[in-house]
């Protein structure tokens, strides 16, 4: 793109000023204090947010909460609400450093509710007394899909699914309680507690009966919602869901002694360490660009600065290990009672949830769909997005 064809700096100035007024009037950012820098490679703009107020100025800030880089034309389209920042991020046209959750909120607020229905909209809701942040997209009269992310992640981990299905589905992707920009209350964080929250969220949003798409912990929560509130669930698309452990049960008493309050101890995460941990979730981590790992690590480090969110993380991790496998309340003895249809996707090189669980699920649910993806780790929606979404769409079309 030539210098003559690029949007002028004054265009970005005007767009930011006008869209900022609309964005702040929504109330989603009323409690945020943040400094956001937009960089087109030639010029920078700084947006300062202060609890419902904001101002724009030329130039970069020395300390920033969020940095968004992209060409002037891409930034102009995203800020104006003509295109999705999520899609620009997935296409590699925009890079994010810092507060990834804030970038998703801004993307969902630019342009207001009059933007195209397939573009994201940022929402807040009070769900069971928990301040809940979520993204919404798609026409309200389309088939509904509720997306649930995994342990230690946020709704950003489901962006490929969200962007794909928003074209012809009504999709909602929340940050689960204790994660991302959703509050972290003092709670059990058990599957049953999460299922009660999901049921309340469905009522709050009007998504009374929906297909649930869950990855890892989100898959386990989706299963619990379907087991306890089957009328609220039309079907389950489960990406490497985390079931109750069948082995090493002798360690349960020791794990029970490890109280989640240990998370209250200050913990400084290294950006490099988080990047390596995230890369380990993939069969071939080099399939993903470095900028995606940096964005994910920045977000994890940010969230873990919160004492309440650290406690929530440890509570969830502890509950995963402590969940009863067998007996009246045991996961595996309850699983055959699952009523809604389900599709299970596994990764043959998943180090967190081994694909050997597929055989146990097949024994419990012989009529459920089950696919083991080759050369795939724990996050198929990023590692094999086209194959994953083809399978998910095929399953959802059967529900219709």
C-alpha positions in Angstrom: 0.0 0.0 0.0 1.4 3.4 -1.0 1.7 6.3 1.3 -0.9 8.1 -0.7 -3.5 5.3 -0.3 -3.0 4.8 3.4 -5.5 6.4 5.7 -4.1 9.6 7.0 -3.3 10.1 10.7 -6.2 12.6 10.9 -8.5 9.8 9.9 -7.4 7.6 12.7 -7.6 10.6 15.1 -11.2 11.2 14.1 -12.2 7.5 14.2 -10.7 7.0 17.7 -12.3 10.1 19.1 -15.8 9.3 17.7 -15.7 5.6 18.5 -14.3 6.2 22.0 -17.4 8.2 22.9 -19.7 5.4 21.8 -17.5 2.7 23.4 -17.4 4.4 26.8 -21.2 5.0 26.8 -21.8 1.3 26.9 -20.6 0.9 30.5 -18.5 -2.2 29.9 -15.3 -0.3 30.7 -16.6 1.8 33.6 -14.2 0.2 36.1 -11.1 0.2 33.8 -8.0 2.3 34.1 -5.8 1.6 31.1 -3.5 3.0 28.5 -3.9 1.6 25.0 -1.5 2.3 22.1 -2.4 1.8 18.5 0.6 1.6 16.1 0.4 1.5 12.3 4.1 1.3 11.8 4.4 5.0 11.0 2.4 6.7 13.7 1.1 6.0 17.2 -2.0 7.0 19.0 -2.6 6.7 22.8 -6.0 6.1 24.3 -6.2 6.7 28.0 -9.2 5.1 29.8 -10.2 6.2 33.3 -13.4 4.6 34.7 -15.8 5.6 32.0 -13.8 8.5 30.7 -11.2 8.6 28.0 -9.1 10.8 25.8 -7.0 10.3 22.6 -3.6 11.9 21.8 -1.0 11.4 19.2 2.2 9.6 20.2 3.1 6.5 22.2 3.0 6.1 26.0 6.0 5.0 28.0 3.9 2.6 30.0 1.0 0.9 28.3 -1.7 -1.7 29.2 -2.2 -2.8 25.6 -0.4 -2.4 22.3 -2.3 -3.0 19.1 -0.2 -3.1 15.9 -1.5 -3.2 12.4 -1.6 -1.3 9.1 -3.5 2.0 9.1 -6.2 0.5 6.8 -6.7 -2.5 9.1 -6.8 -0.4 12.2 -9.2 2.0 10.6 -11.6 -0.9 9.6 -11.5 -2.4 13.1 -11.9 0.9 15.0 -14.8 1.9 12.7 -16.5 -1.4 13.3 -16.4 -2.3 9.6 -14.4 -5.5 10.3 -13.5 -7.8 13.2 -10.4 -7.3 15.2 -10.6 -11.0 16.1 -10.5 -12.0 12.5 -7.6 -9.6 11.8 -5.7 -11.2 14.7 -6.4 -14.7 13.4 -5.3 -13.6 9.9 -2.1 -12.1 11.3 -3.0 -8.6 10.2 -3.0 -7.4 13.8 -0.7 -8.3 16.7 -1.6 -7.8 20.4 0.7 -7.3 23.4 -0.5 -6.8 26.9 -4.1 -7.0 28.0 -5.6 -9.4 25.5 -9.0 -9.4 27.3 -9.2 -5.6 27.0 -8.4 -5.8 23.2 -11.4 -8.2 22.8 -13.6 -5.9 24.8 -12.6 -2.9 22.7 -13.2 -4.9 19.5 -16.6 -5.8 20.7 -17.5 -2.2 21.5 -16.1 -0.4 18.4 -19.0 0.3 16.1 -21.7 -0.3 18.7 -24.7 -2.6 18.3 -25.4 -1.5 14.7 -22.4 -3.3 13.3 -22.8 -6.5 11.2 -24.3 -9.3 13.3 -21.3 -11.6 12.7 -18.9 -9.1 14.3 -18.2 -9.5 18.0 -20.1 -7.5 20.7 -18.7 -7.1 24.2 -21.2 -7.7 27.1 -21.3 -7.7 30.9 -23.9 -9.6 33.0 -24.5 -10.3 36.6 -24.7 -14.1 36.7 -25.3 -15.7 40.2 -23.9 -12.5 41.6 -20.7 -12.8 39.5 -19.7 -10.0 37.2 -19.4 -11.9 34.0 -17.6 -10.7 30.8 -18.5 -12.3 27.5 -18.4 -11.9 23.7 -21.5 -12.3 21.6 -21.9 -12.5 17.8 -24.3 -13.8 15.1 -28.0 -13.2 14.5 -30.2 -13.9 17.5 -32.6 -16.1 15.4 -29.7 -18.4 14.4 -28.9 -21.7 16.1 -27.4 -20.9 19.5 -23.9 -22.1 20.6 -22.4 -21.4 24.0 -18.6 -21.8 24.2 -16.6 -22.7 27.3 -12.8 -22.4 27.6 -10.3 -24.5 29.5 -8.3 -24.2 32.7 -6.0 -21.2 32.8 -7.4 -19.9 29.6 -10.0 -17.3 28.6 -12.5 -17.0 25.8 -9.6 -16.0 23.5 -8.7 -19.7 23.4 -11.9 -20.3 21.4 -11.5 -17.4 18.9 -11.2 -19.7 15.8 -14.5 -21.4 16.7 -16.1 -18.1 17.6 -15.1 -16.4 14.3 -16.2 -19.4 12.2 -19.6 -20.1 13.8 -20.6 -16.4 14.1 -21.3 -16.3 10.4 -24.5 -18.4 10.8 -24.9 -19.1 14.5 -25.7 -17.1 17.6 -22.6 -17.5 19.7 -21.7 -16.5 23.2 -18.2 -17.0 24.6 -17.8 -16.0 28.3 -14.8 -15.9 30.5 -15.6 -18.5 33.1 -15.8 -17.4 36.7 -12.2 -17.0 38.0 -10.7 -16.4 34.6 -10.0 -13.5 32.3 -12.2 -10.5 32.9 -14.9 -12.3 34.8 -14.8 -12.0 38.6 -13.3 -14.7 40.8 -15.6 -15.3 43.8 -14.9 -17.5 46.7 -16.6 -20.8 45.6 -16.0 -24.5 45.2 -15.3 -24.3 41.4 -16.6 -27.9 41.1 -18.3 -29.1 37.9 -21.7 -28.9 39.7 -21.0 -25.2 40.7 -19.9 -24.3 37.1 -23.0 -26.1 35.7 -25.3 -24.0 37.9 -23.5 -20.9 36.7 -23.9 -22.0 33.0 -27.6 -22.6 33.6 -27.9 -19.1 35.1 -25.9 -17.6 32.2 -28.2 -19.2 29.7 -31.3 -17.8 31.4 -29.6 -14.3 31.7 -28.7 -14.1 28.0 -31.9 -15.7 26.7 -30.0 -18.7 25.3 -32.3 -21.1 27.0 -31.4 -24.2 24.9 -28.1 -24.3 23.1 -25.4 -26.5 21.8 -22.3 -26.3 24.1 -18.8 -26.3 22.7 -16.1 -26.8 25.4 -12.4 -27.3 25.4 -10.6 -29.1 28.2 -12.2 -27.9 31.5 -14.9 -26.2 29.4 -15.7 -29.6 28.0 -16.1 -31.1 31.5 -18.3 -28.2 32.5 -20.4 -28.7 29.3 -20.8 -32.4 30.2 -22.0 -31.5 33.7 -24.5 -29.0 32.4 -25.9 -31.7 30.1 -26.0 -34.3 32.9 -27.8 -31.9 35.3 -29.8 -29.7 33.0 -30.4 -31.8 29.8 -33.3 -29.6 28.7 -30.9 -26.6 28.4 -28.5 -28.5 26.0 -29.3 -29.5 22.4 -25.9 -31.1 21.9 -22.2 -31.2 23.0 -19.2 -30.5 20.8 -16.3 -31.4 23.1 -12.7 -30.6 22.2 -10.3 -32.7 24.4 -12.6 -32.6 27.4 -11.0 -33.3 30.8 -12.8 -36.2 32.6 -12.3 -37.5 36.1 -9.0 -39.3 36.6 -9.3 -43.1 36.7 -5.7 -43.7 37.9 -3.5 -42.5 40.8 -6.6 -42.3 43.0 -4.4 -43.1 45.9 -3.0 -39.6 45.8 -6.4 -38.0 46.4 -6.0 -37.7 50.2 -2.7 -35.8 49.7 -4.2 -33.5 47.1 -7.2 -32.8 49.4 -4.7 -31.4 52.0 -3.4 -28.9 49.4 -5.8 -26.1 50.1 -6.7 -23.7 47.2 -5.8 -20.8 49.5 -2.2 -21.5 48.5 -3.0 -19.4 45.5 -3.1 -16.4 47.7 0.7 -16.5 47.9 2.1 -13.9 45.4 3.3 -15.7 42.3 5.4 -14.1 39.6 5.0 -15.9 36.3 7.8 -15.6 33.7 6.5 -14.7 30.3 9.1 -17.1 28.8 7.9 -19.9 31.1 4.3 -19.4 30.1 5.2 -19.5 26.4 7.0 -22.8 26.9 4.0 -24.2 28.8 1.6 -23.2 26.1 3.8 -24.5 23.3 3.8 -27.9 25.1 0.1 -28.2 24.5 0.6 -28.6 20.8 1.9 -31.5 18.8 3.8 -29.1 16.5 4.0 -25.8 18.3 5.7 -24.1 15.3 2.4 -24.3 13.5 1.3 -21.2 15.4 3.0 -17.8 15.0 5.2 -16.4 17.8 2.8 -13.4 18.2 0.0 -15.7 19.3 2.1 -17.2 22.0 3.2 -13.8 23.2 -0.4 -12.6 23.4 -1.5 -15.7 25.3 1.5 -15.4 27.8 0.8 -11.7 28.4 -2.8 -12.5 29.3 -1.9 -15.3 31.6 0.7 -13.2 33.4 -1.8 -10.4 33.7 -4.6 -12.6 35.1 -2.3 -14.3 37.6 -1.4 -10.9 39.2 -4.9 -11.1 40.8 -4.9 -12.9 44.1 -8.6 -14.1 43.7 -7.9 -15.4 40.2 -4.9 -17.4 41.4 -7.0 -19.0 44.1 -9.7 -19.8 41.6 -7.1 -21.5 39.3 -5.8 -23.6 42.1 -9.4 -24.4 43.2 -10.2 -25.6 39.7 -7.1 -27.7 39.3 -7.7 -29.3 42.7 -11.3 -30.1 41.8 -10.2 -31.8 38.6 -8.0 -34.2 40.5 -10.4 -34.7 43.4 -13.5 -35.5 41.4 -14.9 -38.9 42.1 -14.4 -41.4 39.3 -16.9 -44.1 40.3 -19.9 -44.5 42.7 -23.2 -42.8 42.8 -21.7 -39.4 42.2 -18.8 -40.7 40.2 -18.3 -39.2 36.7 -17.8 -42.4 34.8 -20.8 -44.1 36.4 -23.0 -41.1 35.6 -21.7 -40.6 32.1 -24.0 -43.3 30.5 -27.0 -41.2 31.5 -26.0 -38.4 29.2 -29.1 -37.5 27.1 -28.0 -34.9 24.5 -26.0 -36.1 21.5 -22.3 -35.5 21.8 -19.2 -35.3 19.6 -15.8 -35.9 21.3 -12.6 -34.8 19.6 -9.3 -36.0 21.0 -5.6 -35.3 20.1 -3.4 -38.3 19.6 -0.4 -36.3 21.0 -2.3 -34.6 23.8 -0.1 -34.6 26.9 -2.9 -33.3 29.3 -5.9 -35.4 28.3 -4.6 -38.6 26.6 -6.7 -39.9 23.7 -6.9 -43.2 25.5 -9.9 -41.7 27.3 -11.7 -42.2 24.0 -12.1 -45.9 24.6 -13.6 -45.3 28.1 -16.1 -42.8 26.6 -17.0 -45.2 23.9 -17.8 -47.8 26.5 -20.1 -45.4 28.4 -21.6 -43.7 25.3 -21.5 -46.1 22.3 -23.7 -43.8 20.2 -21.6 -40.7 20.7 -19.3 -39.5 18.0 -15.6 -39.8 18.7 -12.7 -38.7 16.6 -9.0 -38.9 17.4 -7.2 -36.2 15.4 -3.7 -37.2 14.1 -0.7 -35.1 14.9 -2.8 -33.0 17.3 -2.3 -31.9 20.9 -4.7 -30.4 23.5 -6.0 -27.4 21.5 -7.3 -28.7 18.1 -9.2 -25.4 17.3 -5.8 -23.7 16.9 -3.6 -26.6 15.7 -6.1 -28.0 13.1 -8.8 -25.3 12.8 -10.2 -26.4 9.4 -10.5 -30.0 10.3 -11.9 -29.2 13.8 -14.5 -26.8 12.5 -15.6 -29.1 9.7 -16.3 -31.8 12.3 -18.0 -29.4 14.6 -20.1 -27.9 11.8 -21.1 -31.4 10.6 -22.3 -32.3 14.1 -24.2 -29.0 14.6 -25.9 -29.4 11.3 -27.3 -32.7 12.5 -28.8 -31.0 15.5 -30.6 -28.6 13.3 
